[in-house]
């Protein structure tokens, strides 16, 4: 019996925000033919930011997380695209089916990065709704937790677990959270936020292994006493899922699919957007690797618009919000480093951090300073040399 063949005007591989917003934009701009979205997740496109916050605190779940907006797409969950033939415009699925497509968007996202130490595969990770539900079930029987990693997911999850009543320790190879990205001064503020939530931070602690003892889970540290807990969550970053593109002969660099400002890859009729894309930003004048929710939405919209024959390009500075406890940090930056940071303190614990590279404003981070964030985003986009501060800098 022949395997079923589906015809699609646009085949979307992936089920995150880039995929969802691409489908909406494609329809809004009159893209021809059926839209088929194939995702190996078991749930239609949903909000992921709440996984480390509201959901982990025992709040929203299920239907409340589904992304809004009519995509007009057929959505197949729990299915994987195993191979892609660019020349034939064919995709083969893991159930034996085949999709004949006119155009294709790769929005495969990222997978949770495994910690390269013995026993890391026995820890929990937090990337999908299924991961969050597993973690939620485990902490229902736990009194303590260790979070490995002090990135934003690690810090958000640590604060949420503490609010669930667990004794939480964060083990990080950085002295303070996000020191490399945000600088020591802002990292010190984030460390203070964790402390206010009752989280213990072990900075400068290199994890060398994860195991099990009669007392529970153990995290081994180099040149330091091990940490014991009931649950271990690894938040060590993410790895782009570019294997499908690479196997199809599509240009990949630094583990991501290379695309222009309109999300067009090296293969005609094939686009990429979101975490998996190394996209050219028209305002920055270079390719950028970003893993922010808002940028995935923006890139998806550009890809869907372009695929439908519309005019769109990616030219906004990347940025995101993170919520640790009840405190929100807003950040916009090109993401390729800085050589100077100036921190301004505001009333009520607020602050603004201005980042420069070669004398040009390249980033801004704020807490309780929305005006600075909005102004800073525009300064970053323009490549301004002055922030308008009272000292003239």
C-alpha positions in Angstrom: 0.0 0.0 0.0 1.4 3.4 -0.9 2.2 5.9 1.8 -0.2 8.9 2.0 0.8 12.1 0.2 -0.2 15.5 1.4 0.0 18.7 -0.7 0.9 22.0 1.0 1.4 25.5 -0.2 3.4 26.0 2.9 4.9 23.3 5.1 5.9 24.5 8.5 8.2 22.2 10.5 8.0 23.1 14.2 5.4 24.1 16.7 6.7 27.1 18.5 6.0 30.9 18.2 7.9 31.2 14.9 5.8 28.5 13.3 2.5 29.8 14.7 3.1 33.4 13.6 4.4 32.4 10.2 1.1 30.5 9.6 -0.9 33.6 10.6 1.1 36.0 8.5 1.0 33.7 5.5 -2.8 33.6 5.6 -3.2 37.3 6.3 -1.1 38.1 3.2 -3.0 35.7 0.9 -0.5 32.9 0.7 -1.8 30.2 -1.7 -2.6 26.6 -1.0 -3.1 24.7 2.3 -0.8 25.3 5.3 0.4 22.2 7.1 2.2 22.5 10.5 4.1 19.4 11.7 5.4 19.4 15.2 7.0 16.6 17.2 5.6 18.2 20.4 2.4 16.5 21.7 0.6 19.9 22.1 -0.4 22.5 19.5 1.7 25.8 19.6 1.6 27.1 23.2 3.3 29.8 25.4 6.6 28.5 26.8 7.6 31.4 29.1 5.0 30.4 31.8 6.6 26.9 32.0 9.3 28.3 34.4 7.0 30.7 36.2 3.2 30.4 36.5 2.9 26.7 35.7 5.8 25.8 37.9 4.2 27.7 40.8 1.1 25.6 40.4 -0.8 27.9 38.2 -2.0 27.8 34.6 -1.8 24.7 32.4 -3.2 23.0 29.3 -5.7 25.1 27.2 -4.7 28.3 29.0 -1.3 28.1 27.4 -2.3 27.7 23.7 -1.3 30.6 21.4 -4.1 32.8 20.2 -4.9 33.6 16.7 -6.4 31.7 13.7 -3.6 30.1 11.7 -5.8 28.4 9.1 -3.3 25.6 9.2 -3.8 21.8 9.6 -1.8 21.0 12.7 -0.2 17.5 13.2 1.3 17.0 16.6 3.4 14.1 17.7 4.9 13.8 14.2 8.4 14.3 13.0 9.8 15.3 9.6 12.6 12.8 9.1 14.0 14.1 5.8 13.7 17.0 3.3 14.4 16.9 -0.4 14.8 20.5 -1.5 15.1 19.6 -5.2 11.9 17.5 -5.2 10.0 19.7 -2.7 9.2 16.7 -0.6 9.3 15.9 3.1 9.1 12.5 4.6 7.4 12.0 8.0 8.1 9.4 10.6 4.7 7.7 10.0 5.7 7.0 6.4 3.7 9.8 5.0 5.0 12.3 2.4 4.3 16.0 2.0 4.7 17.7 -1.3 5.2 21.4 -0.6 5.5 24.6 -2.6 7.4 26.3 0.2 8.8 25.2 3.5 9.6 27.0 6.8 12.0 25.4 9.2 11.0 26.5 12.7 12.5 23.5 14.6 13.7 25.6 17.6 16.1 24.3 20.1 16.5 21.3 22.4 17.6 21.6 26.1 21.4 21.4 26.2 22.6 18.4 28.1 25.3 19.1 30.7 28.5 17.3 29.5 29.1 15.5 32.8 28.4 11.9 34.0 24.9 11.4 35.1 23.5 14.5 33.4 20.9 12.3 31.6 19.3 11.4 34.9 18.5 15.0 35.8 15.3 16.9 34.8 15.3 19.5 32.0 12.7 22.2 31.2 12.0 22.9 27.6 8.5 21.6 26.8 5.1 21.4 28.5 5.7 17.7 29.0 9.0 18.6 30.8 7.2 21.1 33.0 4.5 18.6 33.9 7.1 16.0 34.8 9.0 18.5 37.0 5.7 19.6 38.6 5.0 16.0 39.5 8.4 15.4 41.0 8.4 18.4 43.2 5.1 17.3 44.6 7.1 14.7 46.6 10.2 16.8 47.2 11.5 19.1 49.9 14.6 20.4 48.1 15.9 21.1 44.7 19.2 22.0 42.9 19.1 24.1 39.8 22.3 23.8 37.6 22.7 27.0 35.7 22.0 30.6 36.4 20.6 31.7 33.0 17.2 33.2 32.9 15.4 29.8 32.8 17.4 28.7 35.8 16.8 31.8 37.8 13.1 31.9 37.0 12.6 28.2 37.8 14.6 28.5 41.1 12.4 31.4 42.3 9.3 29.4 41.3 10.4 26.3 43.1 11.2 28.3 46.2 7.7 29.7 46.1 6.4 26.1 46.1 8.1 25.7 49.5 11.3 23.9 48.4 14.8 24.6 49.7 16.5 25.6 46.5 20.2 25.9 45.6 21.5 27.3 42.3 24.9 26.0 41.2 26.5 28.1 38.6 30.0 28.4 37.1 29.5 32.2 37.0 30.0 34.1 40.2 26.6 35.8 39.8 23.8 35.2 37.3 24.3 36.3 33.7 27.6 38.1 34.4 29.0 37.4 30.9 25.8 38.7 29.2 24.8 41.6 31.6 28.0 42.4 33.6 28.8 42.0 37.2 26.8 44.9 38.5 23.5 43.7 37.0 24.4 40.1 38.0 24.8 41.2 41.6 21.2 42.6 41.4 19.9 39.3 40.1 21.7 37.4 42.8 20.0 39.7 45.3 16.6 38.9 43.8 17.3 35.2 44.2 18.3 35.7 47.8 15.1 37.6 48.5 13.2 34.5 47.2 15.1 32.3 49.6 17.3 30.8 47.0 20.9 29.9 47.9 23.4 30.7 45.1 26.7 28.8 44.8 28.5 30.9 42.3 31.8 29.8 40.7 30.8 26.2 41.3 31.7 23.9 38.4 29.5 20.8 38.2 31.4 17.6 37.5 28.7 14.9 37.9 25.2 14.1 39.0 24.3 10.9 40.8 22.1 9.2 43.4 22.8 8.3 47.0 20.7 6.8 49.8 19.9 10.4 50.8 18.7 11.5 47.4 20.2 13.2 44.4 23.8 14.5 44.6 25.5 17.1 42.4 29.3 16.8 42.5 31.3 20.1 42.4 34.9 20.6 41.5 37.0 21.6 44.5 34.0 21.9 46.7 31.6 19.9 48.8 28.8 18.2 46.9 25.2 19.4 47.1 22.3 17.1 48.0 18.7 17.5 47.1 15.5 15.5 46.1 15.3 17.0 42.6 18.0 18.2 40.2 17.0 20.5 37.3 19.6 21.3 34.6 19.2 24.7 32.9 22.4 24.8 30.8 21.1 26.5 27.8 19.8 25.3 24.4 21.0 23.6 21.3 19.5 24.7 17.9 17.9 21.8 16.0 19.5 22.3 12.6 20.1 18.7 11.7 17.2 18.5 9.2 18.5 21.5 7.3 22.1 20.3 7.3 21.1 16.8 6.0 19.1 18.5 3.2 22.2 20.5 2.1 20.9 23.8 3.3 23.6 26.3 4.4 24.2 26.0 8.2 26.8 28.0 10.2 27.6 27.8 13.9 24.8 25.2 14.3 22.1 27.4 12.8 20.4 27.8 9.4 21.8 30.9 7.6 19.0 33.2 6.3 18.7 36.8 5.1 16.6 39.5 6.6 13.5 38.1 4.9 14.2 34.6 6.4 15.2 33.1 3.1 17.7 30.2 3.3 20.2 29.1 0.7 17.6 26.8 -0.8 14.9 28.4 -3.0 11.5 28.3 -1.3 12.9 27.2 2.1 12.8 29.6 5.0 14.0 29.4 8.6 13.0 31.4 11.7 13.4 31.4 15.5 16.1 29.7 17.5 17.3 27.6 14.6 18.0 30.6 12.4 21.2 32.6 12.0 19.3 35.6 10.6 20.6 38.8 9.0 19.3 41.8 10.9 19.0 44.8 8.5 19.5 47.4 11.3 22.5 45.6 12.8 24.1 44.9 9.4 25.1 41.4 10.4 23.8 37.9 11.2 22.6 37.4 14.7 21.9 34.2 16.8 19.0 34.9 19.2 16.8 32.7 21.4 14.2 35.1 22.5 10.5 34.4 22.4 9.7 37.8 20.9 12.3 37.4 18.1 10.8 34.0 17.2 7.4 35.7 16.8 9.0 38.5 14.7 11.0 36.2 12.5 8.0 33.9 11.9 5.9 36.9 10.9 8.6 38.0 8.4 8.9 34.4 7.0 5.2 33.9 6.6 4.8 37.3 5.0 7.7 36.7 2.6 6.4 33.3 1.7 3.0 34.8 0.8 4.7 37.3 -1.5 4.5 40.2 0.9 7.3 42.7 1.9 8.8 42.3 5.3 12.3 42.1 6.9 13.8 41.7 10.3 15.3 45.0 11.5 14.5 45.3 15.1 16.9 44.9 18.0 16.5 41.6 19.9 15.1 41.8 23.4 13.3 39.9 26.1 11.7 40.1 29.5 12.5 37.8 32.4 10.6 37.6 35.7 12.3 36.4 38.8 9.8 36.2 41.7 7.9 39.5 41.3 10.7 41.4 39.7 11.0 42.0 35.9 14.1 42.7 34.0 13.7 44.1 30.4 16.7 43.7 28.1 17.4 44.8 24.5 20.8 44.3 22.9 22.5 43.1 19.7 24.0 40.3 21.8 27.5 40.3 20.6 29.2 41.8 23.7 30.1 45.2 25.2 33.2 46.9 26.5 31.5 49.3 28.9 28.5 49.3 31.2 27.1 52.2 33.2 24.5 51.5 35.9 22.0 54.0 37.1 20.0 53.4 40.2 16.4 54.6 40.6 13.9 54.9 43.4 12.3 51.7 44.7 15.1 49.4 43.6 14.9 50.2 40.0 17.9 50.6 37.7 19.0 51.1 34.1 22.2 49.6 32.7 23.6 51.1 29.5 25.9 49.0 27.4 28.4 50.3 24.9 30.8 48.8 22.3 33.3 51.0 20.6 31.5 54.1 21.9 28.1 53.0 20.5 25.1 52.1 22.6 24.6 48.4 22.0 22.3 47.4 24.8 20.0 48.4 27.7 18.7 46.5 30.7 16.1 47.9 33.0 14.1 47.2 36.1 11.2 49.6 37.0 12.4 52.0 34.2 10.1 51.4 31.2 10.8 54.8 29.8 14.6 54.0 29.6 13.8 50.6 28.1 11.7 52.1 25.3 14.2 54.9 24.7 17.2 52.5 24.9 15.7 50.2 22.4 15.5 53.0 19.8 19.1 54.1 20.7 20.3 50.6 20.1 18.5 50.4 16.8 20.1 53.6 15.6 23.5 52.9 16.9 23.5 56.1 19.0 26.7 57.4 20.7 24.9 59.2 23.5 22.2 57.9 25.9 21.1 61.4 26.9 22.2 60.9 30.5 22.9 64.0 32.6 26.7 63.4 32.4 26.4 63.6 28.6 27.3 59.9 28.1 
